[in-house]
Amino acid sequence: YVPPRGACPTCGVATDAQVEVGPRGTVTTFCIVNIKAKNLDIEVPYVYAHIALDGADLALHARIGGIPYDRVRMGLRVEPVWTEGGRFPDHYRPTGEPDADYDSYKELI
């Protein structure tokens, strides 16, 4: 869980270890959203993606920004963009690194 929660939100069992991950990661899969959501001030279309943070064995989901929606791709390397006082990243943007090799994230799709 990012950020750490101390217990599983489903079963309540305490988490017994923390693993340092990210902050950068790899887009494992994504979708292009074309319908404006209520209470969300984001222009459509936008991209929502599963991102495998470096060192994690699960992907989390987040919005991708800083790149045209039609240039997002599997393997894209991304980093978080924070807003002041935010607990979670506002979105993730490309790092400029070469795309990750498919074999490095295929188990996380």
ABEGO torsion letter per residue (X at the ends): XOBBAGBBAAAGBBBABBBBBOABBBBABBBBBABBBBGBBBBOBBBBBBBBBBGBABBBBBBBBGBBAAABBBGBBBBBBBBBGBABBABBBBAGBBBBBAAAAAAAX
